[in-house]
């Protein structure tokens, strides 16, 4: 549409400066913009300008130039026609702005000024419709998040012994024996066994360190070393412990030596006993604790006597053994 303003300027309808500015700022009318509805328009005519078009006529002229009928738009255009002497004047104002575009014509009628005013309005309308919407501000980047501290590695808990799984057990501990070769004697216990479901069985050893007993003018020193075969049946079981009933056999050798007598002899005798007892074992892997209590029924009683002094010690009909062991368990 730049040629339109150049033509108007050459005809003396628009000042050259206004035409150049308008030609540089106003975009060309495109077919796409001509399909848009025109904005609201209001026309006033001053004294002497009654021959200029009113609102309806000017709107129709603009719509003809743009190729469609006028419809209301948010933008409002105000046109005032006036005449001073032999000069017609058109002031075009957009909305509530203070500035205005001014067109002048020195011809005898207002027809040329009407044409120029309609062309100017068409350009302004197309310029409004082709304006791009304001750019949306880019969202501010999120502040960097603080790095999360590394999570501690969870160490796997030791796997508990499964009740029905076959397992190997090794126990080592100590105890106190009552009424066997001494009223009270310490012992050392060790056992290797295997368990399946509610049953477990094992073999091991019981050792009583050398014990000294004063008798008369001399002393008797006694030592016991015995093999152990034991079988247990679990009577009660929880997730943390089991309660067993146990029995088996002890078979060993009891050795006694005499010191500081007129005749110092030594004797080695077999020792046999049947234990009947209970045990409470904590269930944990790989090491648990077993506490046991057993009654010892001797199959052969061994009493020792010194000539002219009598019996040094008479064994009890029933002995006893209290024990505590550390138990290691491994699943097979």
C-alpha positions in Angstrom: 0.0 0.0 0.0 3.1 2.3 -0.1 2.1 3.5 -3.5 -1.3 4.7 -2.2 0.3 7.2 0.1 2.7 8.3 -2.6 -0.2 8.9 -5.0 -2.1 10.8 -2.3 1.0 13.0 -1.6 1.4 13.7 -5.4 -2.2 14.9 -5.5 -1.6 17.3 -2.6 -4.0 15.4 -0.2 -1.4 14.4 2.3 1.8 16.3 3.2 4.9 14.6 1.9 6.4 14.1 5.3 3.2 12.4 6.5 3.0 10.3 3.4 6.6 9.1 3.8 6.1 8.3 7.5 2.8 6.5 6.8 4.3 4.6 3.9 7.1 3.3 6.1 5.0 2.4 9.1 1.9 1.0 7.5 2.0 -2.6 6.3 0.5 -3.7 3.0 -3.0 -5.0 3.0 -3.0 -8.7 2.4 -5.8 -11.0 1.4 -5.7 -12.6 4.9 -6.2 -9.3 6.6 -9.1 -8.3 4.3 -11.0 -11.2 5.7 -11.1 -9.7 9.2 -13.9 -7.4 10.4 -13.3 -3.6 10.7 -13.2 -1.8 14.0 -15.8 0.6 15.5 -15.9 4.0 13.8 -17.3 7.4 14.8 -17.5 10.4 12.5 -18.2 14.0 13.3 -18.5 16.9 10.8 -17.8 20.5 11.6 -19.3 23.6 10.1 -18.8 23.8 6.4 -17.9 20.1 6.2 -21.5 18.8 5.8 -20.6 17.4 2.3 -18.1 15.0 3.9 -19.3 11.4 4.7 -21.0 10.6 7.9 -20.2 7.5 10.0 -22.3 5.1 8.0 -21.0 6.3 4.6 -17.4 6.3 5.7 -17.7 2.8 7.2 -19.1 1.5 4.0 -16.3 3.1 2.0 -13.7 1.5 4.2 -15.4 -1.9 4.0 -15.5 -1.7 0.2 -11.8 -1.0 0.2 -11.1 -3.9 2.5 -13.6 -6.3 0.9 -16.1 -6.9 3.7 -18.7 -5.3 5.9 -17.8 -3.5 9.1 -18.3 -5.2 12.5 -17.4 -4.0 15.9 -13.8 -4.5 17.3 -12.2 -3.5 20.5 -10.2 -0.6 18.7 -12.2 2.6 18.2 -11.5 5.2 15.5 -12.7 8.8 15.6 -12.8 11.0 12.5 -13.6 14.7 12.5 -14.2 16.5 9.2 -13.8 20.3 9.2 -13.4 23.2 6.7 -11.4 26.3 7.1 -11.7 28.6 4.1 -11.1 26.6 1.0 -9.3 23.7 2.8 -11.0 20.5 3.9 -9.4 18.7 6.9 -9.8 15.2 8.4 -8.4 14.5 11.9 -8.1 10.7 12.6 -7.6 9.6 16.2 -7.3 6.0 17.5 -8.9 5.2 20.8 -8.1 7.5 23.7 -4.7 8.6 22.3 -3.9 12.3 22.2 -2.2 12.2 18.8 -4.1 12.4 15.5 -3.4 11.9 11.8 -4.3 15.0 9.8 -5.3 14.9 6.1 -6.0 18.1 4.1 -7.5 18.8 0.6 -7.9 22.1 -1.2 -10.4 20.8 -3.8 -13.8 22.2 -4.0 -15.6 19.0 -2.7 -14.9 16.6 0.0 -14.8 13.5 -2.3 -11.0 13.3 -2.6 -10.5 13.8 1.2 -13.1 11.0 1.8 -11.1 8.7 -0.5 -7.9 9.5 1.3 -9.5 9.1 4.8 -11.0 5.7 3.9 -7.6 4.5 2.6 -5.9 5.7 5.7 -8.5 3.9 8.0 -8.1 0.7 5.9 -4.4 0.8 6.5 -4.8 1.5 10.2 -7.2 -1.4 10.6 -5.0 -3.8 8.7 -2.0 -2.7 10.9 -4.0 -3.4 14.1 -5.1 -6.9 12.9 -1.6 -7.9 11.8 0.1 -6.9 15.1 1.6 -9.8 16.9 0.5 -10.6 20.4 2.9 -9.7 23.1 5.6 -12.2 23.8 5.1 -14.3 26.9 8.0 -13.8 29.3 10.2 -16.9 29.5 9.8 -18.7 32.8 12.7 -18.1 35.1 14.9 -21.2 35.4 14.4 -23.1 38.5 17.1 -22.8 41.1 19.4 -25.8 41.2 18.3 -28.4 43.7 20.7 -29.3 46.4 22.2 -32.7 45.8 20.6 -35.3 48.0 23.0 -37.0 50.3 23.8 -40.6 49.3 21.7 -43.1 51.0 23.5 -45.5 53.3 23.8 -48.9 51.9 21.6 -51.3 53.8 23.6 -54.3 54.9 21.6 -57.5 54.4 20.5 -59.0 57.7 21.9 -62.4 58.5 19.5 -65.1 57.1 17.8 -66.9 60.0 17.9 -70.7 60.1 14.9 -72.1 58.3 13.1 -74.5 60.6 12.8 -77.4 58.1 16.2 -76.9 56.4 19.0 -79.4 57.1 21.8 -77.6 58.9 25.2 -78.3 60.4 25.9 -77.2 64.0 29.1 -76.8 65.9 29.0 -76.0 69.6 31.7 -75.2 72.1 31.3 -74.3 75.8 31.6 -75.2 79.4 29.7 -76.5 82.3 29.6 -77.7 85.9 29.1 -81.4 86.8 27.7 -82.4 90.1 28.0 -85.7 92.0 30.1 -87.7 89.6 33.8 -87.8 90.8 33.6 -84.7 92.9 30.7 -82.8 94.6 31.3 -80.1 92.0 33.7 -80.2 89.0 34.1 -77.9 86.0 33.9 -79.4 82.5 34.6 -78.4 78.9 32.2 -79.4 76.1 32.4 -79.6 72.3 30.0 -81.1 69.8 29.4 -81.4 66.1 25.9 -82.3 64.9 23.4 -82.1 62.1 19.7 -81.2 62.3 16.7 -81.8 60.1 13.2 -80.4 60.8 12.6 -81.1 64.5 15.4 -83.5 65.1 19.1 -83.0 65.6 21.9 -85.3 66.7 25.6 -85.0 67.3 28.7 -86.4 68.7 31.2 -84.7 70.9 33.5 -84.8 73.9 33.3 -83.9 77.6 36.5 -83.2 79.5 36.9 -82.7 83.2 40.3 -81.1 84.0 42.4 -82.7 86.8 40.8 -82.3 90.2 42.6 -82.8 93.5 40.9 -84.1 96.6 42.7 -84.2 100.0 42.1 -87.5 101.8 44.1 -88.5 104.9 47.8 -87.9 104.6 47.8 -87.8 100.9 45.9 -86.6 97.8 43.8 -88.0 95.0 43.9 -86.5 91.6 41.1 -87.3 89.2 40.6 -86.7 85.4 37.6 -87.6 83.2 37.5 -87.8 79.4 34.4 -88.9 77.8 32.8 -89.2 74.4 29.2 -87.9 74.0 26.4 -89.0 71.6 23.3 -86.9 72.0 19.9 -86.6 70.2 17.4 -83.8 70.7 13.7 -83.3 69.8 12.3 -79.8 69.4 9.2 -79.5 71.6 8.5 -75.8 71.2 9.8 -73.3 68.6 9.4 -69.6 68.0 11.1 -67.3 65.5 13.8 -66.5 68.1 14.4 -69.6 70.1 13.7 -73.3 70.4 13.1 -75.6 73.4 14.5 -79.2 73.1 14.3 -82.5 74.9 17.6 -84.3 74.8 19.1 -87.7 75.7 22.0 -89.9 74.7 25.0 -91.5 76.3 28.3 -90.6 77.9 31.1 -93.2 77.6 34.6 -92.3 78.9 37.6 -93.1 81.1 38.0 -92.0 84.7 41.6 -91.9 85.9 42.6 -91.5 89.6 46.1 -91.2 91.0 47.2 -91.3 94.6 50.0 -89.1 96.0 51.8 -89.0 99.3 50.6 -92.3 100.6 52.7 -95.4 101.7 51.8 -96.9 98.4 50.9 -94.6 95.6 48.7 -96.4 93.0 46.7 -95.2 90.0 43.4 -96.6 88.6 41.7 -96.3 85.3 38.0 -97.2 85.2 35.3 -96.9 82.5 32.5 -94.3 83.1 29.1 -94.7 81.5 26.0 -92.5 82.1 22.7 -91.7 80.4 21.7 -88.0 80.3 18.1 -86.8 80.2 17.7 -83.1 79.9 16.4 -80.0 78.3 18.0 -77.2 76.4 17.0 -73.7 75.3 18.8 -72.4 72.1 18.5 -69.0 70.6 18.0 -69.1 66.8 20.4 -66.8 64.9 22.9 -67.2 62.1 25.7 -67.8 62.2 26.1 -68.0 66.1 23.6 -68.7 68.8 23.6 -69.7 72.4 22.5 -72.9 74.0 21.8 -73.4 77.7 21.2 -76.9 78.9 20.5 -78.9 82.1 20.7 -82.7 82.3 20.3 -85.4 84.9 23.1 -88.0 84.7 22.1 -91.6 85.4 25.4 -93.6 85.8 25.3 -97.1 84.4 28.4 -97.9 86.4 29.4 -96.3 89.7 33.0 -95.8 90.5 34.1 -95.5 94.2 37.7 -95.2 95.3 39.1 -96.2 98.7 42.5 -96.1 100.4 43.7 -99.0 102.5 43.2 -98.5 106.2 41.4 -95.1 105.4 38.2 -96.2 103.7 36.2 -94.8 100.8 37.6 -91.6 99.6 34.5 -90.6 97.6 31.2 -92.4 96.9 29.5 -91.4 93.6 25.8 -90.3 93.7 23.0 -92.4 92.3 22.1 -89.4 90.0 24.5 -86.7 88.9 23.8 -83.5 87.1 25.3 -81.3 84.4 24.6 -77.6 83.7 26.1 -76.2 80.5 26.3 -73.1 78.3 27.6 -73.3 74.7 28.1 -71.1 71.7 26.4 -72.7 68.7 27.4 -72.0 65.1 24.8 -73.0 62.5 25.2 -73.4 58.7 22.5 -74.3 56.2 23.3 -77.3 54.1 
